[in-house]
Amino acid sequence: EGNEPGDSTKITYRELLHRVCQFANVLRSQGVKKGDRVSIYLPMILELVVAMLACARIGALHSVVFAGFSADSLCERILDCGCSLLIT
């Protein structure tokens, strides 16, 4: 379920696995490998879950950064993490 009332999506485990594997391949093609750090800056949507699971699937560490932070706080969190990729 999303942030807005009535905003929801249904997905099967098979569809989720397919999307996660596809995105894991995208991450690999961008040079992300086991042990790398990835920051994720997305609203509460299905793609956020897919990105987190794809990172876990290839062994990359992920840090979710929400939009409630100021621009400076956001910048600090991303730089402190030392991420190799930012997903938006």
Phi and psi in degrees as a GROMACS rama.xvg file:
@    title "Ramachandran Plot"
@    xaxis  label "Phi"
@    yaxis  label "Psi"
@TYPE xy
-88.9694  -171.57  GLY-2
-73.068  -33.7168  ASN-3
-84.3865  140.472  GLU-4
-58.9687  134.384  PRO-5
84.2484  -3.90754  GLY-6
-91.096  100.812  ASP-7
-145.839  159.65  SER-8
-138.199  143.404  THR-9
-112.647  139.165  LYS-10
-146.825  144.025  ILE-11
-86.6901  163.574  THR-12
-60.9187  -37.1801  TYR-13
-64.463  -43.2719  ARG-14
-65.1689  -40.461  GLU-15
-63.521  -45.6832  LEU-16
-59.4148  -42.4569  LEU-17
-61.1543  -46.1197  HIS-18
-65.4349  -40.5291  ARG-19
-64.0507  -44.6508  VAL-20
-63.5959  -40.974  CYS-21
-60.7796  -46.1885  GLN-22
-71.0108  -32.9553  PHE-23
-61.6521  -38.5931  ALA-24
-66.3007  -36.6453  ASN-25
-63.3745  -44.9077  VAL-26
-60.8301  -43.976  LEU-27
-61.6293  -39.2476  ARG-28
-67.3667  -21.3547  SER-29
-89.6443  4.02913  GLN-30
90.506  9.00839  GLY-31
-78.319  131.858  VAL-32
-135.286  177.427  LYS-33
-54.9853  131.775  LYS-34
91.6667  -14.8381  GLY-35
-69.578  157.176  ASP-36
-108.261  135.141  ARG-37
-127.645  132.04  VAL-38
-99.4865  140.26  SER-39
-121.056  121.04  ILE-40
-120.926  85.0254  TYR-41
-138.293  152.713  LEU-42
-73.6638  178.293  PRO-43
-74.7518  81.0403  MET-44
-128.873  168.207  ILE-45
-58.2707  -34.2894  LEU-46
-64.3699  -26.2257  GLU-47
-63.7974  -46.2528  LEU-48
-63.9354  -42.7553  VAL-49
-60.7443  -44.2619  VAL-50
-63.9114  -43.5145  ALA-51
-63.1585  -44.9634  MET-52
-68.3166  -34.17  LEU-53
-65.9808  -40.6437  ALA-54
-61.0154  -46.4632  CYS-55
-62.41  -36.8967  ALA-56
-63.3307  -36.0779  ARG-57
-97.9065  -0.781702  ILE-58
86.3271  17.495  GLY-59
-88.4734  144.773  ALA-60
-84.0974  138.992  LEU-61
-123.016  149.962  HIS-62
-130.527  118.878  SER-63
-90.6072  126.336  VAL-64
-116.47  121.861  VAL-65
-92.0567  158.107  PHE-66
-72.2174  -6.65158  ALA-67
-71.2098  -14.5133  GLY-68
-78.5378  153.441  PHE-69
-70.9392  166.111  SER-70
-59.9751  -39.9457  ALA-71
-66.2957  -43.5612  ASP-72
-63.717  -41.1826  SER-73
-60.5481  -46.5955  LEU-74
-60.8397  -45.1605  CYS-75
-62.0685  -44.0999  GLU-76
-64.082  -41.4573  ARG-77
-67.8572  -43.0726  ILE-78
-70.0578  -40.1535  LEU-79
-62.4884  -34.2651  ASP-80
-69.2834  -26.2821  CYS-81
67.0406  39.2235  GLY-82
-71.5424  150.523  CYS-83
-96.1442  -10.779  SER-84
-153.343  142.366  LEU-85
-117.102  123.642  LEU-86
-100.342  123.256  ILE-87
